Amino acid sequence: QVQLVESGGGLVQAGGSLRLSCAASGRTSGSYAMGWFRQAPGKEREFVSYISWSGTDREYGDSVNGRFTISRDNAKNTVYLQMNSLKVEDTAVYYCAASSLRVGVPYRSYQYDNWGQGTQVTVSS
């Protein structure tokens, strides 16, 4: 079991930046791919980004592509999400998740085994 704790959320004006962190503990020796999802009130959970265990493969949702960057530091068991040019519509609770999927990209939430508690990101106009 892997425990995940997100941090770095907060209130920011449109056009600003935030960096989210996700610290993993527990059985981190596994080769987990990591993902970020978000969920706004009244909406379904949305795929934001994915990074493979090695960090060589990365994917982004269409709505954040070109503005967000995912990265990881396996020595620190931490994954990051750098969010630039934030928009009001980026407002949501952001979750990190770990996936043991070995083939393909886990775009769906059910493909992830462990989840953090979420961190709120609010972008004001």
mmCIF file of the C-alpha atoms, coordinates in Angstrom:
data_MODEL
# 
_entry.id   MODEL 
# 
loop_
_atom_site.group_PDB 
_atom_site.id 
_atom_site.type_symbol 
_atom_site.label_atom_id 
_atom_site.label_alt_id 
_atom_site.label_comp_id 
_atom_site.label_asym_id 
_atom_site.label_entity_id 
_atom_site.label_seq_id 
_atom_site.pdbx_PDB_ins_code 
_atom_site.Cartn_x 
_atom_site.Cartn_y 
_atom_site.Cartn_z 
_atom_site.occupancy 
_atom_site.B_iso_or_equiv 
_atom_site.pdbx_formal_charge 
_atom_site.auth_seq_id 
_atom_site.auth_comp_id 
_atom_site.auth_asym_id 
_atom_site.auth_atom_id 
_atom_site.pdbx_PDB_model_num 
ATOM 1   C CA . GLN A 1 1   ? 0.000   0.000  0.000   1.00 0.00 ? 1   GLN A CA 1 
ATOM 2   C CA . VAL A 1 2   ? 1.209   3.462  -0.894  1.00 0.00 ? 2   VAL A CA 1 
ATOM 3   C CA . GLN A 1 3   ? 0.156   6.542  1.006   1.00 0.00 ? 3   GLN A CA 1 
ATOM 4   C CA . LEU A 1 4   ? -0.010  9.806  -0.936  1.00 0.00 ? 4   LEU A CA 1 
ATOM 5   C CA . VAL A 1 5   ? -0.167  13.332 0.454   1.00 0.00 ? 5   VAL A CA 1 
ATOM 6   C CA . GLU A 1 6   ? -0.696  16.357 -1.779  1.00 0.00 ? 6   GLU A CA 1 
ATOM 7   C CA . SER A 1 7   ? 0.343   19.893 -0.916  1.00 0.00 ? 7   SER A CA 1 
ATOM 8   C CA . GLY A 1 8   ? 0.799   23.247 -2.594  1.00 0.00 ? 8   GLY A CA 1 
ATOM 9   C CA . GLY A 1 9   ? -2.783  24.148 -3.362  1.00 0.00 ? 9   GLY A CA 1 
ATOM 10  C CA . GLY A 1 10  ? -4.203  27.569 -2.631  1.00 0.00 ? 10  GLY A CA 1 
ATOM 11  C CA . LEU A 1 11  ? -5.755  30.718 -4.020  1.00 0.00 ? 11  LEU A CA 1 
ATOM 12  C CA . VAL A 1 12  ? -4.172  32.390 -7.030  1.00 0.00 ? 12  VAL A CA 1 
ATOM 13  C CA . GLN A 1 13  ? -5.234  34.969 -9.571  1.00 0.00 ? 13  GLN A CA 1 
ATOM 14  C CA . ALA A 1 14  ? -5.854  34.058 -13.167 1.00 0.00 ? 14  ALA A CA 1 
ATOM 15  C CA . GLY A 1 15  ? -2.586  34.001 -15.076 1.00 0.00 ? 15  GLY A CA 1 
ATOM 16  C CA . GLY A 1 16  ? -0.635  32.986 -12.015 1.00 0.00 ? 16  GLY A CA 1 
ATOM 17  C CA . SER A 1 17  ? 1.211   29.800 -11.146 1.00 0.00 ? 17  SER A CA 1 
ATOM 18  C CA . LEU A 1 18  ? 1.196   27.105 -8.504  1.00 0.00 ? 18  LEU A CA 1 
ATOM 19  C CA . ARG A 1 19  ? 3.257   23.985 -7.952  1.00 0.00 ? 19  ARG A CA 1 
ATOM 20  C CA . LEU A 1 20  ? 1.604   20.971 -6.424  1.00 0.00 ? 20  LEU A CA 1 
ATOM 21  C CA . SER A 1 21  ? 3.576   18.245 -4.714  1.00 0.00 ? 21  SER A CA 1 
ATOM 22  C CA . CYS A 1 22  ? 2.619   14.667 -3.965  1.00 0.00 ? 22  CYS A CA 1 
ATOM 23  C CA . ALA A 1 23  ? 4.719   12.810 -1.413  1.00 0.00 ? 23  ALA A CA 1 
ATOM 24  C CA . ALA A 1 24  ? 4.550   9.032  -1.347  1.00 0.00 ? 24  ALA A CA 1 
ATOM 25  C CA . SER A 1 25  ? 5.254   6.781  1.604   1.00 0.00 ? 25  SER A CA 1 
ATOM 26  C CA . GLY A 1 26  ? 4.747   3.157  2.449   1.00 0.00 ? 26  GLY A CA 1 
ATOM 27  C CA . ARG A 1 27  ? 5.490   0.549  -0.223  1.00 0.00 ? 27  ARG A CA 1 
ATOM 28  C CA . THR A 1 28  ? 7.188   3.012  -2.552  1.00 0.00 ? 28  THR A CA 1 
ATOM 29  C CA . SER A 1 29  ? 9.675   0.454  -3.827  1.00 0.00 ? 29  SER A CA 1 
ATOM 30  C CA . GLY A 1 30  ? 7.185   -0.562 -6.491  1.00 0.00 ? 30  GLY A CA 1 
ATOM 31  C CA . SER A 1 31  ? 7.425   0.884  -9.962  1.00 0.00 ? 31  SER A CA 1 
ATOM 32  C CA . TYR A 1 32  ? 4.379   3.089  -9.877  1.00 0.00 ? 32  TYR A CA 1 
ATOM 33  C CA . ALA A 1 33  ? 3.253   5.377  -12.607 1.00 0.00 ? 33  ALA A CA 1 
ATOM 34  C CA . MET A 1 34  ? 1.750   8.545  -11.178 1.00 0.00 ? 34  MET A CA 1 
ATOM 35  C CA . GLY A 1 35  ? -1.128  10.695 -12.249 1.00 0.00 ? 35  GLY A CA 1 
ATOM 36  C CA . TRP A 1 36  ? -2.901  13.901 -11.370 1.00 0.00 ? 36  TRP A CA 1 
ATOM 37  C CA . PHE A 1 37  ? -6.652  14.256 -11.596 1.00 0.00 ? 37  PHE A CA 1 
ATOM 38  C CA . ARG A 1 38  ? -8.968  17.068 -10.641 1.00 0.00 ? 38  ARG A CA 1 
ATOM 39  C CA . GLN A 1 39  ? -12.599 17.394 -9.721  1.00 0.00 ? 39  GLN A CA 1 
ATOM 40  C CA . ALA A 1 40  ? -14.658 20.565 -9.727  1.00 0.00 ? 40  ALA A CA 1 
ATOM 41  C CA . PRO A 1 41  ? -18.001 20.809 -7.901  1.00 0.00 ? 41  PRO A CA 1 
ATOM 42  C CA . GLY A 1 42  ? -20.733 19.033 -9.812  1.00 0.00 ? 42  GLY A CA 1 
ATOM 43  C CA . LYS A 1 43  ? -18.308 17.610 -12.375 1.00 0.00 ? 43  LYS A CA 1 
ATOM 44  C CA . GLU A 1 44  ? -16.688 14.244 -12.930 1.00 0.00 ? 44  GLU A CA 1 
ATOM 45  C CA . ARG A 1 45  ? -13.106 13.573 -11.964 1.00 0.00 ? 45  ARG A CA 1 
ATOM 46  C CA . GLU A 1 46  ? -10.898 14.649 -14.876 1.00 0.00 ? 46  GLU A CA 1 
ATOM 47  C CA . PHE A 1 47  ? -7.518  13.344 -16.004 1.00 0.00 ? 47  PHE A CA 1 
ATOM 48  C CA . VAL A 1 48  ? -4.880  16.059 -15.809 1.00 0.00 ? 48  VAL A CA 1 
ATOM 49  C CA . SER A 1 49  ? -1.507  14.422 -16.287 1.00 0.00 ? 49  SER A CA 1 
ATOM 50  C CA . TYR A 1 50  ? 0.503   11.200 -16.083 1.00 0.00 ? 50  TYR A CA 1 
ATOM 51  C CA . ILE A 1 51  ? 4.155   10.319 -15.707 1.00 0.00 ? 51  ILE A CA 1 
ATOM 52  C CA . SER A 1 52  ? 5.765   6.916  -16.013 1.00 0.00 ? 52  SER A CA 1 
ATOM 53  C CA . TRP A 1 53  ? 7.991   5.437  -13.311 1.00 0.00 ? 53  TRP A CA 1 
ATOM 54  C CA . SER A 1 54  ? 11.140  6.454  -15.169 1.00 0.00 ? 54  SER A CA 1 
ATOM 55  C CA . GLY A 1 55  ? 9.788   9.889  -15.997 1.00 0.00 ? 55  GLY A CA 1 
ATOM 56  C CA . THR A 1 56  ? 10.400  9.423  -19.706 1.00 0.00 ? 56  THR A CA 1 
ATOM 57  C CA . ASP A 1 57  ? 6.722   9.224  -20.666 1.00 0.00 ? 57  ASP A CA 1 
ATOM 58  C CA . ARG A 1 58  ? 4.311   12.047 -19.879 1.00 0.00 ? 58  ARG A CA 1 
ATOM 59  C CA . GLU A 1 59  ? 0.776   12.776 -20.968 1.00 0.00 ? 59  GLU A CA 1 
ATOM 60  C CA . TYR A 1 60  ? -1.547  15.716 -20.419 1.00 0.00 ? 60  TYR A CA 1 
ATOM 61  C CA . GLY A 1 61  ? -5.227  16.367 -20.677 1.00 0.00 ? 61  GLY A CA 1 
ATOM 62  C CA . ASP A 1 62  ? -6.249  18.635 -23.548 1.00 0.00 ? 62  ASP A CA 1 
ATOM 63  C CA . SER A 1 63  ? -7.363  21.414 -21.231 1.00 0.00 ? 63  SER A CA 1 
ATOM 64  C CA . VAL A 1 64  ? -3.961  21.739 -19.525 1.00 0.00 ? 64  VAL A CA 1 
ATOM 65  C CA . ASN A 1 65  ? -1.554  20.761 -22.299 1.00 0.00 ? 65  ASN A CA 1 
ATOM 66  C CA . GLY A 1 66  ? 1.048   23.460 -22.788 1.00 0.00 ? 66  GLY A CA 1 
ATOM 67  C CA . ARG A 1 67  ? 0.369   25.067 -19.396 1.00 0.00 ? 67  ARG A CA 1 
ATOM 68  C CA . PHE A 1 68  ? 1.034   22.283 -16.879 1.00 0.00 ? 68  PHE A CA 1 
ATOM 69  C CA . THR A 1 69  ? 4.189   20.223 -16.452 1.00 0.00 ? 69  THR A CA 1 
ATOM 70  C CA . ILE A 1 70  ? 4.479   16.993 -14.510 1.00 0.00 ? 70  ILE A CA 1 
ATOM 71  C CA . SER A 1 71  ? 7.759   15.752 -13.071 1.00 0.00 ? 71  SER A CA 1 
ATOM 72  C CA . ARG A 1 72  ? 8.999   13.347 -10.418 1.00 0.00 ? 72  ARG A CA 1 
ATOM 73  C CA . ASP A 1 73  ? 11.956  12.844 -8.124  1.00 0.00 ? 73  ASP A CA 1 
ATOM 74  C CA . ASN A 1 74  ? 12.102  9.146  -7.274  1.00 0.00 ? 74  ASN A CA 1 
ATOM 75  C CA . ALA A 1 75  ? 14.866  9.710  -4.729  1.00 0.00 ? 75  ALA A CA 1 
ATOM 76  C CA . LYS A 1 76  ? 12.404  11.870 -2.785  1.00 0.00 ? 76  LYS A CA 1 
ATOM 77  C CA . ASN A 1 77  ? 9.337   9.774  -3.647  1.00 0.00 ? 77  ASN A CA 1 
ATOM 78  C CA . THR A 1 78  ? 7.663   12.944 -4.817  1.00 0.00 ? 78  THR A CA 1 
ATOM 79  C CA . VAL A 1 79  ? 5.738   13.950 -7.905  1.00 0.00 ? 79  VAL A CA 1 
ATOM 80  C CA . TYR A 1 80  ? 5.156   17.555 -8.911  1.00 0.00 ? 80  TYR A CA 1 
ATOM 81  C CA . LEU A 1 81  ? 2.660   19.405 -11.037 1.00 0.00 ? 81  LEU A CA 1 
ATOM 82  C CA . GLN A 1 82  ? 3.778   22.838 -12.166 1.00 0.00 ? 82  GLN A CA 1 
ATOM 83  C CA . MET A 1 83  ? 0.732   24.831 -13.196 1.00 0.00 ? 83  MET A CA 1 
ATOM 84  C CA . ASN A 1 84  ? 1.259   28.017 -15.196 1.00 0.00 ? 84  ASN A CA 1 
ATOM 85  C CA . SER A 1 85  ? -1.130  30.461 -16.877 1.00 0.00 ? 85  SER A CA 1 
ATOM 86  C CA . LEU A 1 86  ? -3.883  29.341 -14.565 1.00 0.00 ? 86  LEU A CA 1 
ATOM 87  C CA . LYS A 1 87  ? -7.473  29.956 -15.564 1.00 0.00 ? 87  LYS A CA 1 
ATOM 88  C CA . VAL A 1 88  ? -10.636 30.245 -13.512 1.00 0.00 ? 88  VAL A CA 1 
ATOM 89  C CA . GLU A 1 89  ? -11.770 26.936 -14.991 1.00 0.00 ? 89  GLU A CA 1 
ATOM 90  C CA . ASP A 1 90  ? -8.743  25.227 -13.414 1.00 0.00 ? 90  ASP A CA 1 
ATOM 91  C CA . THR A 1 91  ? -10.429 25.631 -10.036 1.00 0.00 ? 91  THR A CA 1 
ATOM 92  C CA . ALA A 1 92  ? -10.886 22.167 -8.528  1.00 0.00 ? 92  ALA A CA 1 
ATOM 93  C CA . VAL A 1 93  ? -9.642  19.721 -5.958  1.00 0.00 ? 93  VAL A CA 1 
ATOM 94  C CA . TYR A 1 94  ? -6.493  18.136 -7.327  1.00 0.00 ? 94  TYR A CA 1 
ATOM 95  C CA . TYR A 1 95  ? -5.649  14.529 -6.524  1.00 0.00 ? 95  TYR A CA 1 
ATOM 96  C CA . CYS A 1 96  ? -2.513  12.544 -7.127  1.00 0.00 ? 96  CYS A CA 1 
ATOM 97  C CA . ALA A 1 97  ? -2.710  8.820  -7.667  1.00 0.00 ? 97  ALA A CA 1 
ATOM 98  C CA . ALA A 1 98  ? -0.418  5.825  -8.106  1.00 0.00 ? 98  ALA A CA 1 
ATOM 99  C CA . SER A 1 99  ? -0.919  3.152  -10.731 1.00 0.00 ? 99  SER A CA 1 
ATOM 100 C CA . SER A 1 100 ? 0.714   -0.257 -11.034 1.00 0.00 ? 100 SER A CA 1 
ATOM 101 C CA . LEU A 1 101 ? -0.282  -0.439 -14.696 1.00 0.00 ? 101 LEU A CA 1 
ATOM 102 C CA . ARG A 1 102 ? 2.655   -1.694 -16.754 1.00 0.00 ? 102 ARG A CA 1 
ATOM 103 C CA . VAL A 1 103 ? 1.338   -1.274 -20.285 1.00 0.00 ? 103 VAL A CA 1 
ATOM 104 C CA . GLY A 1 104 ? -0.283  1.793  -21.765 1.00 0.00 ? 104 GLY A CA 1 
ATOM 105 C CA . VAL A 1 105 ? -1.249  5.099  -20.212 1.00 0.00 ? 105 VAL A CA 1 
ATOM 106 C CA . PRO A 1 106 ? -3.734  5.064  -17.306 1.00 0.00 ? 106 PRO A CA 1 
ATOM 107 C CA . TYR A 1 107 ? -6.116  7.804  -18.331 1.00 0.00 ? 107 TYR A CA 1 
ATOM 108 C CA . ARG A 1 108 ? -8.997  6.459  -16.230 1.00 0.00 ? 108 ARG A CA 1 
ATOM 109 C CA . SER A 1 109 ? -9.348  6.831  -12.488 1.00 0.00 ? 109 SER A CA 1 
ATOM 110 C CA . TYR A 1 110 ? -10.142 3.127  -12.044 1.00 0.00 ? 110 TYR A CA 1 
ATOM 111 C CA . GLN A 1 111 ? -6.657  2.304  -13.327 1.00 0.00 ? 111 GLN A CA 1 
ATOM 112 C CA . TYR A 1 112 ? -5.106  3.808  -10.217 1.00 0.00 ? 112 TYR A CA 1 
ATOM 113 C CA . ASP A 1 113 ? -4.601  1.849  -7.012  1.00 0.00 ? 113 ASP A CA 1 
ATOM 114 C CA . ASN A 1 114 ? -3.926  4.548  -4.448  1.00 0.00 ? 114 ASN A CA 1 
ATOM 115 C CA . TRP A 1 115 ? -5.124  8.114  -4.042  1.00 0.00 ? 115 TRP A CA 1 
ATOM 116 C CA . GLY A 1 116 ? -4.232  11.144 -1.984  1.00 0.00 ? 116 GLY A CA 1 
ATOM 117 C CA . GLN A 1 117 ? -6.759  13.187 -0.045  1.00 0.00 ? 117 GLN A CA 1 
ATOM 118 C CA . GLY A 1 118 ? -6.682  16.077 -2.500  1.00 0.00 ? 118 GLY A CA 1 
ATOM 119 C CA . THR A 1 119 ? -5.643  19.713 -2.382  1.00 0.00 ? 119 THR A CA 1 
ATOM 120 C CA . GLN A 1 120 ? -7.841  22.652 -3.304  1.00 0.00 ? 120 GLN A CA 1 
ATOM 121 C CA . VAL A 1 121 ? -6.795  24.980 -6.096  1.00 0.00 ? 121 VAL A CA 1 
ATOM 122 C CA . THR A 1 122 ? -8.854  28.127 -6.530  1.00 0.00 ? 122 THR A CA 1 
ATOM 123 C CA . VAL A 1 123 ? -8.201  30.547 -9.371  1.00 0.00 ? 123 VAL A CA 1 
ATOM 124 C CA . SER A 1 124 ? -9.851  33.950 -9.098  1.00 0.00 ? 124 SER A CA 1 
ATOM 125 C CA . SER A 1 125 ? -10.632 36.296 -11.970 1.00 0.00 ? 125 SER A CA 1 
# 
